């Protein structure tokens, strides 16, 4: 798999694992879009990484997620580095509805 020349979207990419993934993708020659709910942290990430596109998005807001993916011309890879699980955060008890929004919009 090569990232060079592709486009990577990183949800919650303004810090932690998401920011590290965005940096690696950028260093590998990909165009990078970072989506996060904090405009302030997005500004910091953009200052740190340089040429990346940033957009405010809350992962649990279907409208936000839809706007991000509808506004992008090309998406080769996506990383969801955060989200909200229902049922007290227990993944085995989750019916998948909270993650289905992202995958439906991202692949639909």
C-alpha positions as CSV (number, residue, x, y, z in Angstrom):
1,X,0.0,0.0,0.0
2,X,1.3,3.4,-0.9
3,X,0.0,6.7,0.4
4,X,2.1,8.9,-1.9
5,X,-0.3,11.0,-4.1
6,X,-3.4,9.8,-2.3
7,X,-5.7,11.5,0.1
8,X,-6.1,10.5,3.8
9,X,-8.9,11.7,6.1
10,X,-8.1,11.5,9.8
11,X,-11.0,11.9,12.3
12,X,-9.8,13.4,15.5
13,X,-6.5,14.0,14.0
14,X,-5.6,17.2,16.0
15,X,-3.8,15.3,18.8
16,X,-2.6,11.9,19.9
17,X,-2.8,8.9,17.6
18,X,-4.7,10.8,15.0
19,X,-2.1,13.6,14.8
20,X,0.7,11.0,14.6
21,X,-1.2,9.2,11.8
22,X,-1.8,12.5,10.0
23,X,2.0,13.3,10.2
24,X,3.0,9.9,8.9
25,X,0.6,10.2,6.0
26,X,1.8,13.7,5.2
27,X,5.4,12.5,5.4
28,X,4.6,9.6,3.0
29,X,3.4,12.1,0.4
30,X,-0.4,12.0,0.9
31,X,-2.7,14.9,1.0
32,X,-4.2,15.0,4.5
33,X,-7.6,16.3,5.9
34,X,-7.8,16.4,9.6
35,X,-11.3,16.5,11.1
36,X,-11.8,17.3,14.8
37,X,-14.4,19.1,17.0
38,X,-11.9,21.7,18.4
39,X,-11.1,24.6,16.0
40,X,-8.3,25.6,18.4
41,X,-6.6,22.2,18.3
42,X,-7.0,22.1,14.5
43,X,-5.2,25.4,14.2
44,X,-2.4,24.0,16.4
45,X,-2.2,20.8,14.3
46,X,-2.1,22.8,11.1
47,X,0.7,25.0,12.5
48,X,2.6,21.9,13.6
49,X,2.2,19.8,10.4
50,X,2.1,22.5,7.7
51,X,0.2,21.7,4.5
52,X,-2.9,19.9,5.7
53,X,-6.6,20.7,5.3
54,X,-8.6,21.0,8.6
55,X,-12.3,20.9,9.2
56,X,-14.4,21.1,12.4
57,X,-16.5,17.9,12.8
58,X,-18.0,16.1,15.7
59,X,-17.9,12.4,15.0
60,X,-21.3,11.7,16.6
61,X,-23.1,14.4,14.4
62,X,-24.3,12.8,11.2
63,X,-24.6,16.2,9.6
64,X,-21.0,17.1,10.4
65,X,-19.7,13.8,9.1
66,X,-21.8,14.1,5.9
67,X,-20.4,17.6,5.3
68,X,-16.8,16.4,5.6
69,X,-17.2,13.6,3.2
70,X,-19.4,15.4,0.7
71,X,-16.9,18.2,0.6
72,X,-14.0,16.1,-0.4
73,X,-13.3,15.3,-4.0
74,X,-11.1,12.2,-3.3
75,X,-10.7,9.9,-0.3
76,X,-8.2,7.0,-0.6
77,X,-7.8,6.1,3.1
78,X,-9.6,7.1,6.3
79,X,-8.8,6.7,10.0
80,X,-11.3,7.1,12.7
81,X,-9.2,7.6,15.8
82,X,-12.0,8.4,18.2
83,X,-15.7,8.0,18.6
84,X,-18.4,7.6,21.1
85,X,-19.7,4.1,22.1
86,X,-23.0,3.6,23.6
87,X,-23.7,1.0,26.3
88,X,-21.1,2.4,28.7
89,X,-18.4,2.1,26.1
90,X,-18.6,-1.7,25.9
91,X,-17.9,-2.5,22.2
92,X,-19.3,-6.1,22.5
93,X,-22.7,-4.7,23.7
94,X,-22.8,-2.0,21.0
95,X,-25.3,-2.7,18.1
96,X,-23.1,-0.8,15.7
97,X,-25.4,2.1,15.2
98,X,-23.0,4.7,16.4
99,X,-20.2,3.6,14.0
100,X,-22.6,2.9,11.2
101,X,-23.1,6.6,10.6
102,X,-19.5,7.1,9.7
103,X,-19.0,4.1,7.6
104,X,-22.3,4.7,5.7
105,X,-21.4,8.3,4.9
106,X,-17.8,7.5,4.2
107,X,-18.5,4.7,1.7
108,X,-21.9,5.6,0.4
